[in-house]
């Protein structure tokens, strides 16, 4: 099996077809490694824009590419076909985060008319795998780590000016893969992009449910147990929403405990993620209220005197 480290560079440009700005791929770079991570080939192709003759100022500053170089490229469909022929089969393609695949998906839809053209066989999000490996040695990263910072962590030398060049970024990613690869753990991250649900899952936008009548909710998910005796509690008020949490009051028949709870329901592609919180009820007994009222009366009498 071979490994391909692929990187895409894209230009932000206005597209009449979608009536808005899109990230249009203008460069594809990749490095192919054998099973021992030795380089066996490389790929570099500039893509001619289908929607503009001019690259954005920011893109030109980042990549150094000129408008003339971009215009001398080939069409996106030709470039993708050329890349796939070069990549071949029995390979695992890696990118640094799945943002490249998001862009590839949209370019295939907008400029080829078929999202399935974005299928590239077996795939691994190298950034995700890398951060998993870091977590195993106690270096948890809450935020996504950049390619440059990952290289610095491993002591990989690179020139800052080479960043944002598709082929050079692929070389850096390849060096990171060599440093962090553990076969058993790596293989667990391999996904097949030709799977019918791959792109549907990846492109799905998770959302917080805002209506308790939403059919995605399983009523069992709304069960709240008493924090004291762990028995199922009864809800005695209606749910009210304070995004993203639904709040309600509960009473436990078993231990006579009153409390409040909050539930957040996040709709993912194939399931609903549930988070629950329990709060002690702020309501006081009648004796406590009377005691408080008596104390306030005493203070009032003292002030009057």
C-alpha positions, 0 to 999 in steps of 0.5 A, spaced: 500 500 500 502 507 498 500 513 502 499 520 498 499 526 502 495 531 498 494 539 499 490 543 495 490 551 494 484 555 493 482 562 491 476 566 494 472 568 488 465 570 486 461 565 482 455 567 479 452 560 479 452 560 486 451 567 487 456 568 492 464 567 493 467 560 493 473 557 494 476 555 487 481 550 487 487 553 483 493 548 485 493 541 487 500 538 490 501 531 492 507 526 494 506 519 494 510 514 499 511 507 499 509 502 505 516 504 508 514 511 507 520 512 502 518 518 496 516 514 490 513 520 486 510 527 486 504 531 483 504 538 482 498 541 477 496 549 477 488 549 475 486 555 471 480 558 474 473 557 471 470 564 474 476 569 474 482 572 471 485 575 477 487 571 483 485 575 490 491 579 493 491 575 499 492 568 495 498 571 491 501 574 497 500 567 501 502 563 495 506 567 490 502 565 484 501 570 479 495 571 475 499 569 469 501 562 472 494 561 474 491 562 467 496 557 464 493 552 468 488 546 466 481 546 467 479 543 474 476 537 471 482 535 467 486 536 473 482 532 477 482 526 472 490 527 471 491 527 479 486 520 480 490 517 474 497 519 477 494 516 484 492 510 482 489 504 486 491 501 493 493 507 496 491 511 502 490 519 501 491 524 507 490 531 508 491 536 513 484 536 516 478 535 512 477 542 509 481 540 503 475 535 502 470 540 503 473 544 498 474 538 493 466 536 494 464 543 492 468 544 486 466 537 484 459 540 485 460 547 482 465 545 476 463 538 474 456 537 476 457 531 480 459 530 488 461 523 486 467 526 482 470 527 489 471 520 491 479 519 492 478 512 495 481 510 502 482 517 506 485 519 513 485 526 516 492 526 518 491 532 523 485 528 527 490 522 527 496 527 529 492 530 535 489 523 537 497 521 538 498 527 542 493 526 546 496 519 548 502 522 551 498 527 555 498 533 550 491 534 549 489 540 544 483 543 544 484 547 538 486 544 531 493 545 530 496 548 524 501 544 519 506 549 521 506 548 529 505 540 528 512 540 524 515 545 530 513 540 535 516 534 531 522 539 530 521 538 522 525 544 519 522 548 514 522 555 511 516 559 512 516 562 505 514 554 503 508 554 506 501 555 502 505 551 496 501 545 495 507 541 494 511 543 499 505 543 504 505 535 502 512 534 504 511 537 511 505 533 512 509 527 509 515 528 514 509 528 520 506 522 518 513 518 518 514 521 525 507 519 528 505 513 524 503 507 529 500 502 524 494 499 529 492 506 531 493 509 524 488 504 520 483 505 525 482 512 522 482 510 515 475 511 511 473 510 504 470 516 501 466 512 496 462 509 501 455 512 500 454 516 506 461 519 507 460 525 504 453 526 506 456 525 513 462 530 512 457 535 509 452 535 514 451 541 519 450 539 526 444 543 529 441 544 536 434 542 537 429 547 539 423 544 539 421 538 543 416 535 538 422 534 533 421 527 530 429 526 531 428 526 539 427 519 542 423 520 548 427 515 552 433 521 552 428 526 556 428 521 562 431 525 568 434 521 574 434 523 581 441 526 583 440 523 590 436 516 589 438 515 582 430 513 580 426 516 575 424 523 576 417 526 574 417 532 570 412 537 573 413 543 569 413 544 561 420 545 558 422 552 556 428 553 552 434 557 553 438 556 547 441 551 547 438 548 553 431 546 555 429 547 562 424 544 567 422 542 574 422 535 577 420 531 583 422 524 585 416 520 588 421 516 591 425 521 596 421 527 595 426 531 592 425 537 588 430 539 583 431 542 576 434 539 570 437 542 563 437 538 557 441 540 550 439 536 544 444 536 538 442 533 532 448 530 528 448 526 522 445 519 524 444 520 532 442 525 537 447 527 542 444 529 549 447 533 555 444 533 561 445 538 567 441 537 574 441 543 579 438 544 586 431 547 586 431 554 589 424 553 592 424 553 599 419 550 604 413 554 607 417 553 614 423 556 611 419 562 608 416 564 614 423 564 618 425 568 613 419 573 613 420 573 621 427 575 620 425 581 615 420 583 620 425 583 626 430 587 622 424 592 620 422 593 627 429 595 629 430 600 624 423 603 626 425 604 633 
